[in-house]
Amino acid sequence: MQGGNVAVVGGSIAGCAVALAALRGGADKVSVLERTTGELRSRGVGIAMQSDRYTELEAAGYVHADMPWTRMSRRDWVVADGESERGRTIAEQRPFDFRGYGWGSLWSELRRRVPEEVDYRSGAVVTSVEPADDGVVLGLADGRRERFDAVIGADGYRSLVRDTMFPDLSPTYAGYLGWRGTSPGALMEAAAPAEFSEAGTVVGFPGGHCMIYTIPDGSGGHRTNWVLYTVPPDDAPDGPRSGPPAELTPELTESLRSLVAKHFPPYWAEAVLSTPPDETLMQPIYDLEVPHYATGRLLLAGDAATVVRPHVGGGAVKALQDALVLEGAWRAADSWEEIADAYERDRTAVGSAMVGLGRRFGRAQVERTPDWAAMGQPEFESWWREQTQSPEGDSGFGGHALRRSAG
Ligand SMILES: Cc1cc2nc3c(=O)[nH]c(=O)nc-3n(C[C@H](O)[C@H](O)[C@H](O)COP(=O)(O)OP(=O)(O)OC[C@H]3O[C@@H](n4cnc5c(N)ncnc54)[C@H](O)[C@@H]3O)c2cc1C
């Protein structure tokens, strides 16, 4: 299927990747409309990418070995234990083959690789999406209206393109928050023996857990990245269950810091608490799946299509796989309908499976945390199996393997 004038709404990770996919697939003209004006690279913290999924994406040319990353080869689950500096390890997950990326540097590297013939427009805010005969008209905040043969919504979890396709769907709040931050790499590098350098660590505490790992800082050094999941306190604005807190207040950040001081082994508490309060990010956790990844000339990719809880460690992988599968569908198709059908057949099921896994992880690891301290390796392994087992044997942790048909 050659030719066509295509717009991608959103120029983040999914947006950059699907722009490349559309161009490689055969589109004549590709425009990326991104509402922010260049500051994307400085936001965000760590992204984890499962190594086998990385290999598939690298072979297809969507990620590259020279994008800065760190290696993880195992994950230790620890609990506080009296005065013990690093706490007590209750279980080791091995192999645990993931790569750690900095969100900003991963995005910059993808952005840099979007070919120049793609018209990437920063500061272009899409305000309306109107399906028309054989195309789609986009309205922009500056008043312009532009017609495209097809539009790919890569506009994140609050997607306007998805709202147009499925007006009754919206992300559902999972009832708890993710907190994210980074602290200077020197903390782990100076104090940790070599055996720590390739380990991710999870600190378990009543009502949640916190994953900590090293990421590149994008300038040749490292930072310690952490993400902590827990229900907000009862007195948070809007209450803990009715919806996420309306805003990030100093009281909320303080509640996080007291929780860490109370429940974490001292070494890991410092990793979190040395992130300045005003650099600590709050991310309400949501679920969302769509009945179709494509309808007519509208397609979805990345978080716009499915919002998967971050415990799955597959958000970036899923976005990049969406692009890769779209490219394959495009190359094999003779019409817009065939592109949409092939893309939709592959991705809708994968998205739903990942949302389901995220829910199971959330239930076991946040909503109904076990008595971590009472667990040892065998108990941990059976608890983990209960969450990940799937009839096909491909649990989807870190993202699903690409199907043979995909590329
Ligand atoms: C700034 C930022 C930081 C992030 N940091 C992390 C992180 O540290 N760790 C992590 O695991 N995940 C992070 N994420 C989420 C992660 O990027 C996604 O889970 C995954 O990579 C898929 O991304 P996406 O491109 O589908 O969606 P997103 O990354 O959410 O991108 C959507 C893009 O669409 C643009 N957009 C939305 N609406 C419009 C509109 N109407 N007109 C034009 N443009 C629009 C947004 O500005 C945004 O750039 C971050 C996302 C963003 C935007």
The ligand as a Gaussian input file, in Angstrom:
#p B3LYP/6-31G(d) Opt

LIG

0 1
 C        6.822000      13.515000      29.616000
 C        6.563000      12.060000      29.852000
 C        7.344000      11.362000      30.779000
 C        7.139000       9.991000      30.993000
 N        7.948000       9.368000      31.874000
 C        7.858000       8.037000      32.048000
 C        8.760000       7.387000      32.921000
 O        9.600000       8.000000      33.514000
 N        8.645000       6.039000      33.065000
 C        7.694000       5.320000      32.408000
 O        7.657000       4.088000      32.558000
 N        6.820000       5.919000      31.578000
 C        6.878000       7.262000      31.391000
 N        6.003000       7.879000      30.536000
 C        4.978000       7.055000      29.868000
 C        5.573000       6.304000      28.686000
 O        6.088000       7.218000      27.755000
 C        4.510000       5.463000      28.053000
 O        3.949000       4.529000      28.935000
 C        4.998000       4.624000      26.868000
 O        6.296000       4.903000      26.510000
 C        4.086000       4.870000      25.684000
 O        4.056000       6.227000      25.455000
 P        3.098000       6.942000      24.440000
 O        3.993000       7.607000      23.436000
 O        2.038000       6.060000      23.980000
 O        2.359000       8.034000      25.341000
 P        2.925000       9.329000      26.045000
 O        4.367000       9.161000      26.361000
 O        2.003000       9.675000      27.124000
 O        2.848000      10.456000      24.901000
 C        1.670000      11.041000      24.416000
 C        2.089000      12.318000      23.702000
 O        0.962000      12.866000      23.056000
 C        0.977000      14.274000      23.206000
 N       -0.421000      14.730000      23.077000
 C       -1.482000      14.356000      23.839000
 N       -2.609000      14.955000      23.415000
 C       -2.265000      15.716000      22.344000
 C       -3.003000      16.577000      21.478000
 N       -4.323000      16.767000      21.621000
 N       -2.312000      17.208000      20.479000
 C       -0.980000      17.006000      20.309000
 N       -0.235000      16.210000      21.106000
 C       -0.871000      15.571000      22.118000
 C        1.555000      14.472000      24.602000
 O        2.088000      15.748000      24.779000
 C        2.621000      13.388000      24.649000
 O        3.863000      13.817000      24.187000
 C        6.131000       9.275000      30.294000
 C        5.326000       9.981000      29.375000
 C        5.550000      11.369000      29.141000
 C        4.721000      12.133000      28.123000

